[in-house]
Amino acid sequence: MRLFKGLLLGSAAALVSVGGAKAADLPAFKSAPVEYVRICDAYGSGFFYIPGTDTCLKVGGLVLGETRGFDPQFSIGPSGGSTFWGNGTAAGHTAVGTAFPALGGVGFIPSASQYTNPRSRDAYSFGALGRVELDARTKSDWGTVRAFLRVDSYYGSGGNAATGALNGLGGPIINTTGGSTVQRDTTIINKAFIQFAGLTAGYAQSMFDFYADAYNYNNLRGSNATVSLLAYTATFGNGFSATLSFEDQASRRAFIGSTFAGSVSAAGVTSPILFDGFSGTSFQANPAGARIPEIVGNLRYDQPWGSVQISAAAHQISSSLFASTALQTATASTANAASTYAFPVTSSNSYGFAVQGGVQLNMDYLSPGDKLWLQAAYERGAFGYIAGNNLGFNYGLGVNANRYAGSGFTWSDYSAGWNPQPGSDCVWTGFGPFASGGGSCQQTSGWDLTGAYKHYWIPTLASAIYGSFLQYNNPQNALNGFGGAVGVSNIKEGRVGTNLVWTPIKGFDIGTEFMYVRVTQSRPVGLAGDSLLTAAGLPAFRPVTNEYEGRIRVQRAF
């Protein structure tokens, strides 16, 4: 028995020694060390090192939901259908059905397609926004290299969506004016830029901007433009800095008006006019291709008490005037075969400008966090610099395939009543050397005032009051319709609003806003009288439109 136990123990010891020897002979593999995410405190809270790099990254975003309530009204004019004033439309009337067989020369009467019935318009609408932000920063011998990206996905219905079916989720009922507005779902690049040693390149806030809708939910006037740019900022110390920026002209490109059209006979027939070999009953204008970028500069002074900024911009106005036949395909009977290629009748190149001054004051002595903003701007031939948010019309330039980003959002938020023409950089009129009969693109002008004040009642409850006033002036020849077409209007627009925002935790807001918009416009020369408008089933011309809007918004930023 003892012998048997000894054999077992010896065998076990031999197996252990042999096993140990074999394990020692095998190659050893060590698992890679775990690289935990490290906090980066060089650029403030929320940054961490991207594993394996010396780049710090901050990931953020925002989720927003809101509902807006309007006072639905009829809509007629450029925003309710085809543009008819300032767009080469003859100041006469071709027959409307059989009830008005021959009213030529009495003034223009809009068609049914240019009228939207108030019953087809939503009294409320919803909107939702999802945003993702990435902010990457790396130290270098020449300073911090920063790359910033913001992507927005947006859904809107009713007044938060554009009319028509372009990019929408469904088509309107019956037609574009008799049916309800389609909802809209879209994704855009909101910001995408790189900063390094004073250089900023990419898609960013214009260096002209100052207040830029800091507190208001709905848009105010004054420049708030997102543009592609290449800019350099020099910092001089003691709070002084200066910036020179070359910015994308397309983001400031505005509508170009025209008051050229043929005369209307008593029988309602429009006679063509001949300009330099081109014949047409309507002559419409378009912005031409950009040749130079916007040249923008600012001087800024920042101190603990607030900031002061002076901005200026030079804007090229490149426009072309086309006969209506230039957009038609040539046939054997076409008098001018060159019309096949849509050659302009004439073109114009000139330069506009804009200047702006603003001040922001910290009002902590009233309540910590209180701020007051005031700014004023003047432009000539550069309407985009007072037009407001160039992403404000149904959120994003590409949503409407809008060629006129510089014209900003519509005068009244829901295109109520008789809509004024879009803001123009210049209007072609029958004044000047063109074709010995006159013709030139005369610049418009305008100015705006914008102010806002935010007050904290308690650290988690704040309210703001804000407003803007804009005046837009056309040249007298354009007002008179000099050239035969329906003329344009001078416009005044006032906006005033207030909000109340509760912030129970940091980054989470529940807010409500009320906005009042008042638009006043002069009566366009060439528009038919009120008796003829009402006889045709249209509302009488209304020079003043009042619009009221309420909004509730819930948002979470992180």
Secondary structure by P-SEA (a helix, b strand, c coil): caaaaaaaaaaaaaaaaaaaaaaaabbbbbccccccbbbbccccccccccccccbbbbbcbbbbbbbbbbcbbbbbcccccccccccccccccccccccccccccccbbbccccccccccccccbbbbbbbbbbbbbbbccccbbbbbbbbbbbbbccccccccccccccccccccccccbbbbbbccccccccccccccccccccccccccccccccccccccccccccbbbbbcccccbbbbbbbbccccbbbbbbcbbbbbccccbbbbbbcccccccbbbbbbccccccbbbbbbbbbccccbbbbbbbbbbbbbccccccccccccccccccccccccccccccccccccccbbbbbccccccbbbbbbbccccccccccccccccccccccccccccccccccccccccccccccccccccccccccccccbbbbbbbbbcbbbbbbbbbccccccccccbbbbbbbcccccccccccccbbbbbbbbbbbcccccccccccccbbbbbbbbbbbccccccccaaaaaaacccccccbbbbbbbbccccccc
